[in-house]
Amino acid sequence: MGDGKKETLYWVALSMVPGIGPVLFKRLLSRFEDPERVFKVSIPSLKAVEGIGDRLGTEIRSFSRWEDAEEELAKAERYGAAIVTMVDSMYPKNLLNIYDPPPYLYVKGQINFDERSIAVVGSRFASTYGKITTEGLSRDLAKNGLTVVSGMARGIDTAAHKGAIAAGGRTVAVLGSGIDVIYPPENRELYEEICRHGAVVSELPMGTEPLSENFPARNRIISGISLGVVIVEASLRSGSLITASCAAEQGRDVFAVPGNINSNGSKGTNRLIKEGAKLVEGVGDILDEFSVVPASSCMTVDLSRDEMAVMEVLAEPVHIDEVASLSGMDVRSVSAILLNLELSGAIRQLPGMVFVKNI
């Protein structure tokens, strides 16, 4: 086993000791500098670390699962995932500053983490409004050089990753399962796309199933990697509010997109705004907080009067017949205008001849 693998072996082994979580791991590392030394010091020396008593000291000194630790390294290597430890220069710098950073991350994809990252998360049961808004915001964040971080869940998370990828930007997915367990399974193709346009990461051992208890801890990583967190849609019981809470505790900015006051799916985000989250109506509300100068718009030509009339009615998804009615033009003329606007990137077409403006 090479020196690099041998060093990583001790990191994996220490995490396998029952009772050693991220906080105790960090304390042991602070005291003894590296995990290899932790296994070699005496029990009295271990007990000098806050939180380590006789039982944990004995567990560390009597650790015998070395073959399991070696197999874990082999599984990650076979899958093409790197194990990036806290002392590695590739470890996300923002994440180092939280109270309980993962001792190491499994990473598949591009192993370079941009400090200029923004998390975009929300409901798994997203509305059309939520998905369109998320894709637009994520696309614009990516166009302005920011990495979009999310959790690859159904709904808002999926839309966030897709928006960043559509803009040719970078995106990072943090899983609540082992890095080799793709969840939800229908996102397999998206998983591969994310690996090509960024990275998929997890702190959980290979093969770990997406159990509900994994996700609150996962959320602290999403916010910890990021400068701020944008909540697009969330009910009052949404897990996204846990991410917002983590962000606040970590000193990150919390943003929220306002929603329909009659929709249960917007009650969580609207409450966040009441409690002081920064209201987001467009990407500029996010960029202003980080002194990022907005990139120029994708449209480089002036719109005609008829094109402006059509754009004005596309703030929300509208069927082509309704576009014609609201703009006062015939369907044939509207169809030609919509095609030109779509080609310019100003709007996009949804299933069923429905169109919406790109925010």
Salt bridges, closest charged atoms under 4 A:
GLU36 OE2 - LYS40 NZ 2.88
GLU50 OE2 - ARG27 NH2 3.96
ASP54 OD1 - LYS47 NZ 2.72
ASP68 OD2 - ARG65 NE 2.93
GLU71 OE2 - ARG78 NH2 2.86
GLU77 OE1 - LYS5 NZ 2.92
ASP100 OD2 - ARG220 NE 3.34
GLU135 OE1 - ARG348 NH1 2.92
GLU186 OE2 - ARG154 NE 2.53
GLU193 OE2 - ARG196 NH2 2.41
GLU193 OE1 - HIS197 ND1 3.82
GLU203 OE2 - ARG220 NH1 2.75
ASP253 OD1 - LYS278 NZ 2.97
GLU275 OE2 - ARG271 NE 3.69
ASP321 OD2 - HIS319 ND1 3.73
